[in-house]
């Protein structure tokens, strides 16, 4: 017998403990019969104003995110989303290795959506995309790691705009006007991709996609879309761009 409320899909969501954007954005996208169950893996709200501080924060996440699978597995989810962009920091090989570690934790009982793979699936679904502009909340070394991941995946990265957010919590404080301006700054490409799950970007990306007339893909939209479609949930959800409303 399925879960009474999550009778179509019960999603486990792993995210950094500092993240305040994923949960409300996922809830806004949630179709009937799907439930989201958020579990945070602990990281400090430490400053990320320098390259060294940013690198340390990546290490903080890597130290706790895989073990957090043990917590989310206790709710017996149908699928798990890792709601962070940190896995792309090691390039294509790093993302693959992290997914394998998460699957090993579950002993193959549940599939996992990673943000890196969801973005690539979204780009492929739109089709006819060879160049992208990228927006991140990161310092320059994080920007370069994002560039590396997409270039290793076969895309030409026309420009990267890093917002250089001063701490993990402050990523979610980025005003919509700054998000809009960042998208415009990298829009001279076939598509725009926004990484960083704590950026409150899903509705801004949808509006930008309409006005620019090209794909603008927010990471939270891509991960939620990917998890739904992998589990046979084909509901079309308006207000978050073509990815959820058409594909």
Helices and strands as residue ranges (DSSP letters): E 9-16, H 22-29, E 34-41, H 51-64, H 69-73, E 79-82, G 86-90, H 91-106, E 111-114, H 115-126, E 131-136, H 140-152, E 156-162, H 168-171, H 176-185, E 191-194, H 202-212, E 215-218, H 219-230, H 242-246
